[in-house]
Amino acid sequence: MKHKLFEPYTVKDVTLKNRIVMSPMCMYSSDNQDGYAQPFHLTHYESRSAGQVGLIITEATAVLPEGRISHEDLGIWSDEHIEGLQKINEGIHRHGAKAGIQLAHAGRKANLRDEIFAPSAEAFSASMKVPTEMTNEDIQRTVEAFREGTRRSKEAGFDVIELHAAHGYLINQFLSPLTNKRDDEYGGTRENRYRFLREAIEAVKHEWNGPLFVRISGEEYHEDGNTMDDFIYFAREMKSQGVDLIDVSSGGVVPAAIDPYPGYQVTYSEQIKQGAGIDTGAVGLITSGNQAEEILQNERADLIFLARALLRNPYWPKEAADELGYSLEGPRQYTRAW
Ligand SMILES: Cc1cc2nc3c(=O)[nH]c(=O)nc-3n(C[C@H](O)[C@H](O)[C@H](O)COP(=O)(O)O)c2cc1C
């Protein structure tokens, strides 16, 4: 049997040794509330690389301090953040994994003491702050922060950049009619709602010609939200701008009860992959080697993103390889157990 999960994947000048991706996961561990990487981050990311994950994408990393989800988020809003991120990269690269960074801005979902910003002045929920509606100047400053975040990511040695346009955070707030109530050129039609992401991608490309991924929510769980037709439109636009892969998640735009089941988001990945002719990543309750292999072999996605399964077991790739009967190379030091 072919083992697609363990086939390399090349995107631009970067080759991942397999299709297993560590999905971005906030660790809320910048304990001094300054966005700096801590010893925990180094151990956390390096151990998944020793576990033979192909690509490790760091948690949502804030391009501006007001774009943090919490005060403990990782940050990349100043040059001083580069050194810690460089150390994370060294650890990831030591065992042959590639490193990605998720550049993020929380918008109205920032749970912070200070003023927060969003496309429209509507709170996410009754317990969250009402954001300030962004002026044109705020928008330009934020797009510029994505450019600066990209420059710093490059200096820190990342191989892949992922823009966080999912889960109801800032970029998603521009994309969705549920959260974008603007009547200027950034709101209204889907062409206009896409404008902020278009500008953010152009800002990234100003500094970066390496692999570029974008994470979106491919279902908003609300009848007035974006439809699959809208997501395919956005995906085609991204493709024409040079985005390499869409990482397809769902939800988080407005409060909604989601009843997840194994592979519950894979269908969105499949529809976007087929509809827009762009590579995709699937994520969400993917837990076994067989399940991952099925998704890849049936061309429902090109990469498999895993979050909680990798929190439970940094050696998930070994478990999946055993299940699929594949002989996975491990760290030299662990040969006697492998
Ligand atoms: C602790 C934790 C933190 C997360 N933080 C992020 C994040 O920073 N960015 C993001 O796009 N998704 C985040 N997610 C979502 C995961 O990347 C993933 O999409 C989700 O957990 C579903 O995958 P799973 O079933 O493999 O866990 C987080 C999930 C968990 C469990």
The ligand as an ORCA input file, in Angstrom:
! r2SCAN-3c Opt
* xyz 0 1
  C      -5.243     24.571     23.055
  C      -5.674     24.970     21.669
  C      -5.266     26.188     21.153
  C      -5.604     26.559     19.845
  N      -5.106     27.723     19.319
  C      -5.257     27.975     17.982
  C      -4.530     29.013     17.342
  O      -3.686     29.692     17.945
  N      -4.764     29.227     16.031
  C      -5.645     28.458     15.301
  O      -5.826     28.698     14.112
  N      -6.318     27.444     15.893
  C      -6.117     27.169     17.182
  N      -6.717     26.066     17.746
  C      -7.502     25.163     16.883
  C      -6.640     23.995     16.386
  O      -5.562     24.443     15.574
  C      -7.479     22.988     15.577
  O      -7.976     23.621     14.443
  C      -8.642     22.421     16.411
  O      -8.215     22.075     17.721
  C      -9.252     21.180     15.750
  O      -8.248     20.191     15.545
  P      -8.075     18.915     16.537
  O      -9.388     18.182     16.553
  O      -6.965     18.113     15.875
  O      -7.718     19.406     17.881
  C      -6.419     25.698     19.063
  C      -6.867     24.487     19.614
  C      -6.484     24.101     20.878
  C      -6.931     22.758     21.400
*
